[in-house]
Amino acid sequence: GAGVSQSPSNKVTEKGKDVELRCDPISGHTALYWYRQSLGQGLEFLIYFQGNSAPDKSGLPSDRFSAERTGGSVSTLTIQRTQQEDSAVYLCASSLTYVGQDSPLHFGNGTRLTVT
Amino acid sequence: SQQGEEDPQALSIQEGENATMNCSYKTSINNLQWYRQNSGRGLVHLILIRSNEREKHSGRLRVTLDTSKKSSSLLITASRAADTASYFCATDARDDKIIFGKGTRLHILP
């Protein structure tokens, strides 16, 4: 079956432009997570969804970042007025149930964002 | 702040040797998971250990969990070149917010 799909795989944008990153989770997966990974670093938690709701948005780096999930499926992460420090790989993951119920995360291959 | 911290940051061993990586965390957890990442893109789930478990095996992988010390270890036995990757621990701190450590970069020498 299809895994987690992220698009685009690579995005180059000019500083100040807005970008939208898309994540298609595995069908039927309830939970969806967004992470950011800078070169050679660990994963920085951004936000997660239970269904269409995001109980905790505290990981979003600034108010330029927003995310939504519709129909309990596709999620988009939007970065407004991009800055060079936003350059990173943005990773999306989904899980069948909430991880507290011992459901592992399935990751997409990420979107590599480069802000010039 | 990071919930999990892996140790060492980098590890190089000869093929065939065993590799051990450690993870420490800060708060009470439901479970702890280990993931592998190749080429800086998507992560692959390796093994999950529940908070009431002390040890778990999967093929050449052995994971231990000590909740009193808030630490876990991942042992890869009889390492292979294909095991070269970054390894991350991730904890579910009972709020469904899954937090990853900074990872251990493992390099298997031929």
Backbone of each chain as ProteinMPNN parsed JSONL, in Angstrom:
{"seq_chain_A": "GAGVSQSPSNKVTEKGKDVELRCDPISGHTALYWYRQSLGQGLEFLIYFQGNSAPDKSGLPSDRFSAERTGGSVSTLTIQRTQQEDSAVYLCASSLTYVGQDSPLHFGNGTRLTVT", "coords_chain_A": {"N_chain_A": [[0.823, -1.193, 0.0], [0.273, 2.397, -0.297], [2.641, 4.653, 1.086], [3.42, 7.355, 3.369], [3.108, 10.392, 1.756], [4.862, 13.183, 0.577], [4.855, 16.479, -0.716], [6.126, 19.442, -2.367], [9.095, 17.47, -3.232], [11.415, 18.847, -3.217], [12.012, 22.31, -2.674], [12.735, 25.481, -3.759], [12.89, 28.762, -2.807], [12.457, 32.321, -2.83], [13.594, 34.603, -0.367], [11.116, 35.956, 1.74], [8.933, 35.133, 0.296], [5.882, 33.151, 0.324], [5.37, 29.715, 1.249], [3.938, 26.492, 0.677], [3.611, 23.381, 2.059], [2.905, 19.963, 1.522], [1.273, 17.1, 2.896], [0.384, 13.779, 2.55], [-1.089, 11.453, 4.404], [-0.908, 7.961, 5.433], [-3.698, 6.103, 4.444], [-6.433, 6.137, 6.629], [-4.985, 6.584, 8.893], [-4.918, 8.135, 12.006], [-3.467, 10.03, 13.48], [-1.206, 12.732, 12.836], [1.965, 14.116, 12.212], [4.263, 16.86, 12.166], [7.638, 17.633, 11.553], [10.806, 19.345, 11.744], [14.0, 19.34, 10.293], [17.184, 20.401, 10.485], [20.325, 20.561, 8.687], [22.245, 17.791, 9.478], [21.248, 17.686, 12.028], [19.006, 16.907, 14.814], [15.488, 15.962, 14.993], [13.121, 18.493, 15.05], [10.253, 19.067, 16.801], [7.205, 20.214, 15.469], [4.293, 20.351, 15.185], [1.289, 18.495, 15.913], [-1.492, 16.511, 14.823], [-4.602, 15.308, 15.93], [-6.901, 13.617, 14.372], [-8.595, 16.205, 12.837], [-7.831, 18.142, 14.561], [-5.484, 20.194, 16.293], [-3.926, 19.725, 19.097], [-1.699, 20.86, 20.317], [0.169, 23.535, 19.601], [2.54, 24.595, 20.218], [5.075, 24.064, 19.295], [5.524, 25.315, 16.898], [7.689, 27.524, 15.222], [7.338, 30.312, 14.895], [4.859, 32.94, 14.405], [4.699, 32.97, 11.711], [4.419, 30.49, 10.789], [2.014, 28.018, 10.047], [-0.451, 25.422, 10.208], [-2.726, 23.066, 8.847], [-5.284, 20.567, 8.796], [-7.428, 18.68, 6.888], [-10.509, 16.898, 6.631], [-9.554, 14.789, 8.071], [-7.354, 13.832, 6.797], [-5.322, 14.865, 4.411], [-2.676, 17.155, 5.071], [-1.47, 20.506, 5.339], [1.393, 22.5, 5.604], [2.143, 25.761, 6.124], [4.355, 28.349, 5.411], [4.857, 31.641, 5.928], [6.234, 34.584, 4.444], [9.014, 33.743, 4.092], [12.18, 33.041, 5.621], [15.795, 32.868, 5.61], [16.652, 31.202, 7.642], [14.662, 29.366, 7.748], [15.26, 27.351, 6.063], [15.488, 23.936, 5.625], [14.849, 20.396, 6.103], [11.584, 19.331, 5.933], [9.634, 17.155, 7.639], [7.026, 14.796, 7.553], [4.857, 12.677, 9.385], [2.734, 9.856, 10.004], [0.419, 8.043, 12.099], [-1.363, 5.081, 13.02], [-3.054, 5.105, 15.276], [-3.226, 7.097, 18.277], [0.0, 7.694, 19.543], [0.408, 7.014, 22.136], [-0.939, 4.734, 22.403], [0.758, 2.878, 21.533], [1.435, 2.946, 18.786], [3.455, 3.038, 16.014], [5.304, 5.633, 14.252], [5.015, 6.502, 10.813], [7.014, 7.656, 8.328], [7.194, 10.22, 5.78], [9.252, 11.064, 2.904], [10.055, 13.627, 3.135], [10.258, 17.235, 2.61], [12.609, 19.187, 1.107], [13.461, 22.334, 1.874], [14.723, 25.272, 0.575], [15.712, 28.471, 1.17], [16.487, 31.318, -0.529]], "CA_chain_A": [[0.0, 0.0, 0.0], [1.032, 3.632, -0.36], [3.126, 5.196, 2.341], [3.207, 8.789, 3.54], [3.61, 11.11, 0.593], [5.059, 14.61, 0.781], [5.164, 17.236, -1.926], [7.111, 18.88, -3.29], [10.236, 16.849, -2.564], [12.366, 19.943, -3.074], [11.433, 23.614, -2.964], [13.629, 26.621, -3.621], [12.083, 29.963, -2.836], [13.153, 33.537, -2.454], [13.274, 35.168, 0.942], [9.938, 36.801, 1.744], [7.808, 34.465, -0.349], [5.163, 32.138, 1.102], [5.426, 28.36, 0.706], [2.976, 25.54, 1.224], [4.101, 22.007, 1.994], [1.75, 19.074, 1.607], [1.502, 15.752, 3.41], [-0.707, 12.812, 2.413], [-0.769, 10.351, 5.31], [-1.433, 6.654, 5.082], [-5.144, 6.094, 4.587], [-6.938, 5.592, 7.883], [-4.163, 6.988, 10.042], [-5.603, 9.182, 12.761], [-2.543, 11.056, 13.953], [-0.269, 13.242, 11.834], [2.995, 14.92, 12.859], [5.224, 17.609, 11.366], [8.934, 17.898, 12.169], [11.775, 20.056, 10.922], [15.35, 18.85, 10.546], [18.268, 21.134, 9.84], [21.396, 19.686, 8.233], [23.042, 17.133, 10.501], [20.662, 17.861, 13.354], [17.879, 16.053, 15.153], [14.161, 16.395, 14.55], [12.467, 19.501, 15.876], [8.805, 18.909, 16.755], [6.482, 21.43, 15.1], [2.872, 20.297, 15.496], [0.66, 17.231, 15.568], [-2.947, 16.512, 14.692], [-5.452, 14.156, 16.241], [-7.965, 13.936, 13.443], [-8.377, 17.536, 12.267], [-7.498, 19.089, 15.626], [-4.085, 20.297, 16.715], [-3.987, 20.053, 20.527], [-0.509, 21.557, 20.807], [0.839, 24.275, 18.52], [3.645, 25.315, 20.841], [6.323, 23.798, 18.599], [5.688, 26.169, 15.71], [8.764, 28.463, 15.577], [6.867, 31.697, 14.942], [3.509, 33.079, 13.855], [4.743, 32.828, 10.249], [4.137, 29.08, 10.521], [0.676, 27.543, 10.365], [-0.736, 24.112, 9.633], [-4.103, 22.62, 8.949], [-5.575, 19.224, 8.3], [-8.836, 18.63, 6.507], [-11.073, 15.583, 6.371], [-8.779, 13.763, 8.762], [-6.408, 13.241, 5.859], [-4.22, 15.704, 3.94], [-2.269, 18.283, 5.895], [-0.565, 21.459, 4.716], [2.184, 23.373, 6.474], [2.372, 27.003, 5.396], [5.329, 29.279, 5.979], [4.71, 32.958, 5.301], [7.402, 35.489, 4.478], [10.113, 32.836, 4.429], [13.494, 33.559, 5.979], [16.85, 31.899, 5.312], [16.739, 30.211, 8.725], [13.619, 28.358, 7.56], [15.812, 26.298, 5.214], [15.581, 22.677, 6.367], [13.973, 19.343, 5.595], [10.35, 19.262, 6.702], [9.212, 15.76, 7.63], [5.673, 14.49, 8.008], [4.676, 11.282, 9.788], [1.388, 9.526, 10.47], [0.297, 6.794, 12.843], [-2.715, 4.539, 12.965], [-3.768, 5.67, 16.416], [-2.345, 7.954, 19.027], [1.181, 6.909, 19.846], [0.265, 6.5, 23.486], [-1.487, 3.388, 22.289], [1.818, 2.04, 20.979], [1.368, 2.929, 17.335], [4.662, 3.71, 15.53], [5.191, 6.646, 13.211], [5.442, 6.205, 9.45], [7.483, 8.935, 7.802], [7.414, 10.508, 4.375], [10.652, 11.348, 2.583], [10.359, 15.007, 3.464], [10.416, 18.32, 1.637], [13.806, 19.993, 1.379], [13.18, 23.732, 1.577], [15.881, 26.158, 0.517], [15.314, 29.875, 1.033], [17.665, 32.056, -1.032]], "C_chain_A": [[0.857, 1.241, 0.0], [1.449, 4.055, 1.031], [2.752, 6.653, 2.46], [3.87, 9.514, 2.374], [3.722, 12.603, 0.897], [5.403, 15.276, -0.547], [5.259, 18.724, -1.627], [8.249, 18.203, -2.535], [11.334, 17.876, -2.318], [11.67, 21.25, -3.436], [12.49, 24.682, -2.718], [12.78, 27.867, -3.759], [12.921, 31.158, -2.426], [12.692, 34.011, -1.086], [12.075, 36.107, 0.816], [8.726, 36.188, 1.082], [7.151, 33.475, 0.613], [5.325, 30.775, 0.435], [4.406, 27.481, 1.409], [3.51, 24.14, 0.991], [2.934, 21.073, 2.274], [2.152, 17.703, 2.122], [0.236, 14.924, 3.229], [-0.389, 11.613, 3.299], [-1.273, 9.02, 4.759], [-2.933, 6.646, 5.375], [-5.577, 5.439, 5.897], [-6.127, 5.965, 9.109], [-4.768, 8.221, 10.7], [-4.685, 10.349, 13.103], [-1.56, 11.44, 12.859], [0.661, 14.226, 12.517], [3.84, 15.643, 11.82], [6.485, 17.852, 12.196], [9.796, 18.687, 11.192], [13.159, 19.544, 11.304], [16.34, 19.689, 9.763], [19.412, 20.175, 9.579], [22.196, 19.123, 9.399], [22.492, 17.222, 11.907], [19.551, 16.855, 13.605], [16.575, 16.618, 14.629], [13.565, 17.358, 15.557], [10.954, 19.345, 15.71], [8.15, 20.241, 16.423], [5.035, 21.389, 15.593], [2.368, 18.888, 15.23], [-0.851, 17.393, 15.567], [-3.522, 15.191, 15.195], [-6.72, 14.378, 15.426], [-7.647, 15.282, 12.796], [-7.935, 18.56, 13.304], [-6.023, 19.036, 15.986], [-4.062, 20.711, 18.185], [-2.836, 20.921, 21.017], [0.212, 22.217, 19.642], [2.107, 24.944, 19.025], [4.978, 25.099, 20.127], [6.555, 24.653, 17.369], [6.646, 27.304, 16.055], [8.312, 29.917, 15.693], [5.473, 31.747, 14.354], [3.51, 33.079, 12.329], [4.392, 31.4, 9.824], [2.698, 28.755, 10.916], [0.476, 26.193, 9.689], [-2.206, 23.818, 9.794], [-4.217, 21.215, 8.394], [-7.073, 19.155, 8.049], [-9.272, 17.203, 6.242], [-10.32, 14.46, 7.04], [-7.73, 13.128, 7.886], [-5.264, 14.213, 5.559], [-3.955, 16.856, 4.903], [-1.364, 19.202, 5.078], [0.116, 22.279, 5.799], [2.535, 24.595, 5.65], [3.378, 27.854, 6.153], [5.198, 30.593, 5.221], [6.008, 33.754, 5.435], [8.667, 34.721, 4.885], [11.416, 33.587, 4.693], [14.534, 32.474, 5.712], [16.947, 30.833, 6.397], [15.626, 29.168, 8.651], [14.115, 27.2, 6.692], [16.058, 25.049, 6.05], [14.811, 21.619, 5.591], [12.768, 19.257, 6.522], [9.779, 17.856, 6.522], [7.804, 15.622, 8.196], [5.619, 13.009, 8.361], [3.222, 11.073, 10.206], [1.426, 8.234, 11.259], [-1.163, 6.391, 12.907], [-3.584, 5.105, 14.07], [-2.824, 6.61, 17.134], [-1.201, 7.114, 19.564], [1.163, 6.391, 21.268], [-0.327, 5.113, 23.507], [-0.527, 2.492, 21.521], [1.727, 1.878, 19.473], [2.566, 3.678, 16.78], [4.365, 4.739, 14.447], [5.712, 6.113, 11.885], [5.777, 7.536, 8.79], [7.42, 8.998, 6.285], [8.891, 10.807, 4.163], [11.019, 12.817, 2.761], [10.349, 15.953, 2.278], [11.652, 19.107, 2.031], [13.531, 21.415, 0.925], [14.47, 24.542, 1.641], [15.38, 27.573, 0.269], [16.552, 30.675, 0.642], [17.535, 33.553, -0.774]], "O_chain_A": [[2.055, 1.16, 0.27], [0.733, 3.854, 2.011], [1.876, 7.139, 1.745], [5.034, 9.277, 2.052], [2.784, 13.21, 1.414], [6.128, 14.728, -1.377], [4.565, 19.226, -0.744], [8.353, 18.35, -1.317], [12.083, 17.788, -1.345], [10.859, 21.309, -4.36], [13.063, 24.78, -1.632], [12.031, 28.01, -4.726], [13.951, 31.024, -1.766], [11.534, 33.834, -0.709], [12.017, 36.943, -0.086], [7.607, 36.662, 1.276], [7.765, 33.02, 1.578], [5.409, 30.682, -0.79], [4.06, 27.696, 2.571], [3.822, 23.761, -0.138], [2.092, 21.338, 3.132], [3.238, 17.207, 1.821], [-0.841, 15.304, 3.687], [0.501, 10.83, 2.969], [-1.974, 8.974, 3.748], [-3.376, 7.122, 6.421], [-5.145, 4.335, 6.23], [-6.537, 5.693, 10.237], [-5.086, 9.211, 10.04], [-5.083, 11.511, 13.023], [-1.134, 10.604, 12.062], [0.223, 15.067, 13.301], [4.103, 15.118, 10.738], [6.418, 18.222, 13.369], [9.554, 18.696, 9.985], [13.456, 19.339, 12.481], [16.338, 19.688, 8.532], [19.473, 19.099, 10.173], [22.752, 19.869, 10.205], [23.176, 16.878, 12.871], [19.2, 16.06, 12.733], [16.556, 17.621, 13.916], [13.51, 17.08, 16.755], [10.435, 19.475, 14.602], [8.485, 21.271, 17.008], [4.599, 22.277, 16.326], [2.944, 18.163, 14.42], [-1.407, 18.281, 16.213], [-2.995, 14.114, 14.92], [-7.529, 15.242, 15.764], [-6.553, 15.476, 12.267], [-7.692, 19.719, 12.967], [-5.401, 17.973, 15.984], [-4.164, 21.898, 18.498], [-2.971, 21.634, 22.011], [0.795, 21.537, 18.798], [2.687, 25.775, 18.327], [5.916, 25.87, 20.33], [7.671, 24.707, 16.853], [6.454, 27.984, 17.063], [8.85, 30.67, 16.504], [4.955, 30.742, 13.866], [2.45, 33.177, 11.71], [4.106, 31.138, 8.655], [2.225, 29.161, 11.978], [1.155, 25.868, 8.716], [-2.848, 24.258, 10.747], [-3.371, 20.745, 7.633], [-7.878, 19.53, 8.901], [-8.515, 16.398, 5.701], [-10.428, 13.305, 6.63], [-7.258, 12.027, 8.17], [-4.345, 14.363, 6.364], [-4.875, 17.446, 5.469], [-0.593, 18.743, 4.235], [-0.506, 22.694, 6.777], [3.156, 24.479, 4.593], [3.269, 28.052, 7.363], [5.406, 30.641, 4.009], [6.761, 33.61, 6.399], [9.296, 35.026, 5.898], [11.707, 34.614, 4.08], [14.192, 31.297, 5.601], [17.287, 29.685, 6.108], [15.64, 28.193, 9.404], [13.445, 26.171, 6.601], [16.756, 25.1, 7.063], [14.201, 21.904, 4.56], [12.911, 19.126, 7.737], [9.482, 17.427, 5.407], [7.449, 16.257, 9.19], [6.261, 12.185, 7.709], [2.565, 11.991, 10.697], [2.345, 7.428, 11.112], [-2.068, 7.224, 12.857], [-4.714, 5.531, 13.829], [-1.731, 6.889, 16.641], [-1.394, 5.974, 19.987], [1.845, 5.413, 21.573], [-0.23, 4.398, 24.504], [-0.928, 1.486, 20.935], [1.924, 0.781, 18.951], [2.695, 4.873, 17.048], [3.309, 4.713, 13.815], [6.701, 5.382, 11.83], [4.934, 8.429, 8.704], [7.567, 7.99, 5.595], [9.682, 10.806, 5.107], [12.171, 13.201, 2.557], [10.419, 15.543, 1.119], [11.741, 19.631, 3.141], [13.385, 21.674, -0.27], [15.203, 24.501, 2.629], [14.704, 27.837, -0.726], [17.538, 30.713, 1.378], [18.429, 34.321, -1.13]]}, "seq_chain_B": "SQQGEEDPQALSIQEGENATMNCSYKTSINNLQWYRQNSGRGLVHLILIRSNEREKHSGRLRVTLDTSKKSSSLLITASRAADTASYFCATDARDDKIIFGKGTRLHILP", "coords_chain_B": {"N_chain_B": [[12.587, 22.058, 24.458], [14.875, 19.286, 24.175], [13.6, 16.032, 24.636], [14.688, 13.488, 24.498], [18.042, 12.309, 24.554], [20.695, 11.187, 22.715], [23.533, 9.048, 22.999], [26.634, 7.713, 22.036], [27.322, 10.773, 20.11], [28.424, 10.176, 17.684], [29.618, 7.19, 16.146], [31.98, 4.825, 15.226], [32.593, 1.659, 13.998], [34.041, -1.598, 13.364], [32.961, -3.743, 10.755], [30.879, -6.426, 11.66], [31.287, -6.21, 14.365], [29.639, -5.364, 17.508], [27.262, -2.741, 18.03], [26.477, -0.211, 20.278], [24.108, 2.058, 21.408], [22.948, 4.784, 23.356], [20.2, 6.279, 25.119], [18.837, 8.98, 26.834], [16.182, 10.352, 28.782], [13.701, 12.726, 29.981], [11.125, 12.93, 31.216], [8.222, 11.122, 32.52], [7.097, 8.341, 30.596], [5.0, 6.834, 28.013], [5.878, 5.028, 26.091], [8.918, 4.105, 24.387], [10.699, 4.644, 21.433], [12.771, 3.49, 18.744], [14.359, 4.72, 15.845], [15.622, 4.634, 12.472], [17.595, 6.508, 10.199], [18.404, 7.072, 6.93], [20.511, 8.842, 4.714], [19.521, 11.366, 5.394], [16.764, 11.734, 5.017], [13.498, 10.371, 5.136], [12.481, 8.717, 8.177], [12.766, 5.4, 9.527], [10.869, 3.157, 11.354], [12.12, 1.138, 13.959], [11.87, -0.327, 16.433], [9.695, -0.64, 19.249], [9.326, -0.05, 22.662], [7.499, -0.653, 25.548], [6.594, 1.199, 28.516], [6.366, -0.526, 30.648], [7.952, -2.62, 30.045], [11.153, -4.247, 30.002], [13.072, -5.247, 28.332], [13.567, -5.91, 24.85], [13.523, -7.73, 21.795], [14.413, -7.789, 18.342], [15.176, -9.386, 15.604], [18.477, -8.651, 14.828], [18.511, -6.655, 16.653], [18.495, -5.321, 19.941], [16.787, -3.949, 22.558], [16.841, -2.14, 25.557], [15.211, -0.9, 28.494], [15.236, 1.299, 31.138], [13.349, 2.566, 33.405], [13.692, 3.736, 35.855], [16.085, 4.992, 35.724], [15.577, 6.532, 33.612], [16.421, 5.864, 30.972], [17.539, 4.294, 27.911], [18.811, 1.671, 25.838], [20.143, 0.764, 22.667], [21.14, -2.039, 21.012], [22.966, -3.249, 18.36], [23.718, -6.179, 16.904], [26.441, -8.017, 15.392], [27.263, -6.192, 13.235], [26.6, -4.689, 10.017], [27.544, -3.322, 6.804], [25.308, -2.082, 5.761], [24.054, -1.125, 7.982], [24.976, 1.346, 8.497], [24.017, 4.517, 9.334], [21.898, 7.1, 10.737], [20.686, 7.002, 14.053], [17.824, 7.333, 16.04], [16.249, 8.003, 19.143], [12.902, 8.137, 20.356], [10.414, 9.577, 22.327], [7.26, 9.169, 23.878], [5.768, 11.304, 25.749], [3.445, 10.904, 27.295], [1.622, 12.723, 26.342], [1.082, 12.526, 23.764], [2.793, 13.938, 22.197], [5.355, 13.407, 20.278], [8.702, 13.226, 20.844], [11.918, 13.613, 19.555], [15.369, 12.639, 19.952], [18.736, 13.927, 19.357], [20.167, 12.154, 17.915], [22.352, 9.405, 16.951], [25.136, 9.032, 14.959], [26.014, 6.372, 13.121], [28.711, 4.583, 11.832], [29.763, 2.005, 9.857], [32.655, 0.318, 9.412], [34.423, -1.175, 6.7]], "CA_chain_B": [[13.832, 21.389, 24.796], [14.896, 17.896, 23.77], [13.225, 15.053, 25.64], [15.647, 12.401, 24.44], [19.401, 12.651, 24.157], [21.441, 9.973, 22.407], [24.96, 9.037, 23.312], [27.414, 8.892, 21.643], [26.825, 11.502, 18.943], [28.917, 9.461, 16.512], [30.227, 5.916, 16.501], [32.529, 4.076, 14.098], [33.028, 0.321, 14.407], [34.331, -2.522, 12.277], [31.888, -4.658, 10.376], [30.87, -7.65, 12.453], [31.254, -5.873, 15.786], [28.352, -4.905, 18.03], [27.148, -1.303, 18.242], [25.554, 0.151, 21.359], [23.748, 3.472, 21.512], [22.164, 5.041, 24.556], [19.245, 7.386, 25.059], [18.317, 9.408, 28.125], [15.032, 11.227, 28.629], [13.496, 13.545, 31.172], [9.831, 12.814, 31.891], [7.585, 9.809, 32.436], [6.727, 8.03, 29.214], [4.187, 5.665, 27.688], [6.753, 4.111, 25.385], [10.111, 4.675, 23.767], [10.885, 4.015, 20.127], [14.017, 3.738, 18.022], [14.205, 4.894, 14.414], [16.835, 4.751, 11.676], [17.476, 7.458, 9.102], [19.455, 7.033, 5.91], [20.6, 9.936, 3.742], [18.885, 12.594, 5.828], [15.362, 11.902, 4.621], [12.51, 9.781, 6.029], [12.913, 7.781, 9.203], [12.133, 4.081, 9.525], [10.67, 2.63, 12.699], [12.828, -0.109, 14.234], [11.36, -1.103, 17.561], [8.996, 0.113, 20.281], [9.312, -0.734, 23.956], [6.548, -0.01, 26.44], [7.184, 1.625, 29.789], [6.365, -1.631, 31.609], [8.859, -3.645, 29.542], [12.552, -3.985, 30.33], [13.938, -5.646, 27.223], [12.84, -6.372, 23.685], [14.416, -8.141, 20.714], [13.879, -7.881, 16.988], [16.307, -9.746, 14.743], [19.784, -8.318, 15.42], [18.331, -5.518, 17.55], [18.073, -5.559, 21.319], [16.524, -2.685, 23.234], [16.545, -2.203, 26.985], [14.609, 0.306, 29.047], [15.325, 1.434, 32.604], [12.548, 3.753, 33.701], [14.189, 4.378, 37.078], [17.198, 5.86, 35.294], [15.111, 7.254, 32.429], [17.396, 5.612, 29.91], [17.339, 3.135, 27.053], [19.948, 1.379, 24.974], [19.905, -0.016, 21.45], [22.29, -2.856, 20.642], [22.916, -3.899, 17.052], [24.741, -7.216, 16.909], [27.007, -8.45, 14.102], [26.953, -5.062, 12.355], [26.817, -4.803, 8.573], [27.71, -2.028, 6.137], [23.98, -1.489, 5.568], [23.6, -0.524, 9.233], [25.45, 2.736, 8.528], [22.843, 5.392, 9.331], [21.679, 7.802, 12.007], [19.691, 6.321, 14.878], [17.164, 8.269, 16.932], [15.214, 7.538, 20.06], [11.751, 9.026, 20.413], [9.609, 9.282, 23.498], [5.894, 9.649, 23.996], [5.711, 11.754, 27.139], [2.061, 10.827, 27.791], [0.781, 13.791, 25.814], [1.048, 12.241, 22.338], [3.746, 14.771, 21.467], [6.495, 12.514, 20.149], [9.892, 14.052, 20.793], [13.109, 12.889, 19.139], [16.681, 13.098, 20.347], [19.57, 14.475, 18.282], [20.625, 11.039, 17.104], [23.717, 8.878, 16.916], [25.564, 8.682, 13.597], [26.758, 5.112, 13.159], [29.438, 4.277, 10.6], [30.336, 0.66, 9.891], [33.865, 0.276, 8.584], [34.567, -2.489, 6.043]], "C_chain_B": [[13.723, 19.931, 24.409], [14.452, 17.012, 24.924], [14.256, 13.952, 25.688], [17.007, 12.891, 23.981], [20.161, 11.359, 23.925], [22.926, 10.162, 22.72], [25.54, 7.718, 22.796], [26.778, 9.632, 20.464], [27.244, 10.801, 17.665], [29.678, 8.23, 16.964], [30.706, 5.228, 15.235], [33.049, 2.735, 14.611], [33.316, -0.514, 13.171], [33.129, -3.415, 12.007], [32.012, -5.96, 11.16], [30.853, -7.396, 13.953], [29.838, -5.462, 16.196], [28.382, -3.403, 18.256], [26.113, -1.045, 19.326], [25.366, 1.658, 21.398], [22.831, 3.644, 22.707], [21.284, 6.268, 24.373], [18.81, 7.713, 26.475], [17.16, 10.37, 27.881], [14.665, 11.817, 29.979], [12.205, 13.267, 31.93], [9.307, 11.385, 31.799], [7.055, 9.582, 31.026], [5.741, 6.88, 29.139], [5.043, 4.594, 27.024], [7.958, 4.856, 24.836], [10.346, 3.91, 22.473], [12.268, 4.355, 19.581], [13.723, 3.756, 16.525], [15.574, 4.977, 13.755], [16.569, 5.724, 10.535], [18.688, 7.321, 8.19], [19.368, 8.303, 5.081], [19.768, 11.148, 4.108], [17.454, 12.785, 5.396], [14.458, 11.161, 5.601], [13.094, 8.782, 7.0], [12.128, 6.488, 9.104], [12.055, 3.578, 10.956], [11.371, 1.288, 12.86], [12.131, -0.938, 15.297], [10.732, -0.163, 18.575], [9.015, -0.704, 21.561], [8.399, 0.054, 24.89], [7.206, 0.3, 27.782], [7.216, 0.495, 30.821], [7.219, -2.816, 31.134], [10.295, -3.264, 29.861], [13.479, -4.317, 29.173], [13.07, -6.16, 26.076], [13.828, -6.691, 22.58], [13.67, -8.103, 19.393], [15.047, -8.143, 16.049], [17.634, -9.489, 15.445], [19.71, -7.14, 16.401], [17.901, -5.981, 18.936], [17.943, -4.2, 21.99], [16.261, -2.957, 24.705], [15.979, -0.854, 27.428], [14.718, 0.253, 30.564], [14.588, 2.713, 32.985], [13.021, 4.453, 34.973], [15.332, 5.33, 36.76], [16.805, 6.717, 34.104], [16.127, 7.108, 31.292], [17.05, 4.34, 29.148], [18.615, 2.9, 26.264], [19.489, 0.537, 23.797], [21.202, -0.73, 21.103], [22.033, -3.468, 19.275], [24.042, -4.92, 17.021], [25.207, -7.535, 15.494], [26.75, -7.407, 13.024], [27.353, -5.328, 10.905], [26.971, -3.406, 7.989], [26.373, -1.313, 5.99], [23.421, -0.865, 6.838], [24.082, 0.918, 9.378], [24.266, 3.68, 8.34], [22.878, 6.228, 10.599], [20.547, 7.117, 12.75], [19.161, 7.298, 15.92], [16.261, 7.527, 17.903], [14.114, 8.59, 20.093], [10.878, 8.603, 21.587], [8.231, 9.912, 23.383], [5.697, 9.997, 25.468], [4.272, 11.902, 27.626], [1.203, 12.003, 27.379], [0.661, 13.673, 24.308], [1.956, 13.146, 21.516], [5.043, 13.976, 21.415], [7.757, 13.331, 19.909], [11.099, 13.172, 20.498], [14.361, 13.492, 19.754], [17.455, 13.587, 19.14], [20.203, 13.387, 17.442], [22.072, 10.647, 17.315], [24.038, 8.511, 15.479], [26.476, 7.47, 13.684], [27.409, 4.866, 11.808], [30.106, 2.922, 10.751], [31.498, 0.611, 8.905], [34.048, -1.116, 7.985], [35.801, -3.242, 6.539]], "O_chain_B": [[12.622, 19.387, 24.319], [14.875, 17.214, 26.063], [14.663, 13.519, 26.766], [17.111, 13.774, 23.13], [20.265, 10.526, 24.825], [23.468, 11.267, 22.704], [24.974, 6.668, 23.099], [25.799, 9.157, 19.888], [26.514, 10.821, 16.673], [30.302, 8.221, 18.025], [29.944, 5.063, 14.283], [33.847, 2.687, 15.547], [32.886, -0.179, 12.067], [32.387, -3.786, 12.916], [33.099, -6.519, 11.303], [30.451, -8.264, 14.728], [28.965, -5.244, 15.356], [29.416, -2.852, 18.634], [25.011, -1.592, 19.292], [26.328, 2.426, 21.419], [22.036, 2.761, 23.029], [21.583, 7.165, 23.585], [18.451, 6.815, 27.236], [17.155, 11.111, 26.898], [15.246, 11.454, 31.002], [12.182, 13.355, 33.158], [9.87, 10.547, 31.095], [6.62, 10.517, 30.353], [5.643, 6.06, 30.052], [4.946, 3.411, 27.349], [7.998, 6.087, 24.829], [10.209, 2.687, 22.423], [12.85, 5.384, 19.924], [12.96, 2.94, 16.007], [16.561, 5.341, 14.393], [15.473, 5.765, 9.976], [19.835, 7.439, 8.623], [18.275, 8.784, 4.782], [19.345, 11.892, 3.223], [16.965, 13.914, 5.407], [14.638, 11.311, 6.809], [14.067, 8.091, 6.699], [10.98, 6.472, 8.659], [13.05, 3.573, 11.68], [11.24, 0.405, 12.013], [11.837, -2.114, 15.084], [11.178, 0.972, 18.743], [8.752, -1.907, 21.545], [8.514, 1.274, 25.006], [8.241, -0.268, 28.129], [8.003, 0.547, 31.766], [7.207, -3.883, 31.748], [10.614, -2.081, 29.977], [14.554, -3.731, 29.048], [12.01, -6.751, 26.281], [14.847, -6.016, 22.434], [12.466, -8.349, 19.328], [15.816, -7.235, 15.735], [17.893, -10.033, 16.518], [20.735, -6.689, 16.913], [17.079, -6.884, 19.094], [18.88, -3.402, 21.987], [15.544, -3.895, 25.054], [16.238, 0.183, 26.817], [14.331, -0.734, 31.189], [15.142, 3.809, 32.896], [12.773, 5.646, 35.146], [15.524, 6.341, 37.436], [17.597, 7.534, 33.634], [16.615, 8.091, 30.735], [16.373, 3.444, 29.654], [19.402, 3.821, 26.049], [18.58, -0.285, 23.909], [22.241, -0.094, 20.922], [21.015, -4.123, 19.056], [25.212, -4.546, 17.105], [24.471, -7.349, 14.525], [26.1, -7.693, 12.018], [28.289, -6.071, 10.613], [26.574, -2.42, 8.61], [26.305, -0.087, 6.082], [22.421, -0.149, 6.784], [23.644, 1.631, 10.281], [23.595, 3.646, 7.308], [23.774, 6.081, 11.431], [19.561, 6.701, 12.143], [19.923, 7.994, 16.591], [15.597, 6.555, 17.541], [14.364, 9.778, 19.885], [10.639, 7.415, 21.805], [8.062, 11.018, 22.87], [5.49, 9.126, 26.312], [3.92, 12.885, 28.279], [0.167, 12.262, 27.992], [0.198, 14.599, 23.642], [1.904, 13.131, 20.286], [5.752, 13.886, 22.416], [7.873, 14.036, 18.907], [11.28, 12.12, 21.111], [14.417, 14.688, 20.04], [16.919, 13.658, 18.034], [20.725, 13.666, 16.363], [22.896, 11.432, 17.786], [23.294, 7.761, 14.848], [27.568, 7.535, 14.247], [26.753, 4.931, 10.769], [30.914, 2.713, 11.656], [31.323, 0.839, 7.708], [33.855, -2.12, 8.67], [36.066, -4.357, 6.09]]}, "name": "protein", "num_of_chains": 2, "seq": "GAGVSQSPSNKVTEKGKDVELRCDPISGHTALYWYRQSLGQGLEFLIYFQGNSAPDKSGLPSDRFSAERTGGSVSTLTIQRTQQEDSAVYLCASSLTYVGQDSPLHFGNGTRLTVTSQQGEEDPQALSIQEGENATMNCSYKTSINNLQWYRQNSGRGLVHLILIRSNEREKHSGRLRVTLDTSKKSSSLLITASRAADTASYFCATDARDDKIIFGKGTRLHILP"}
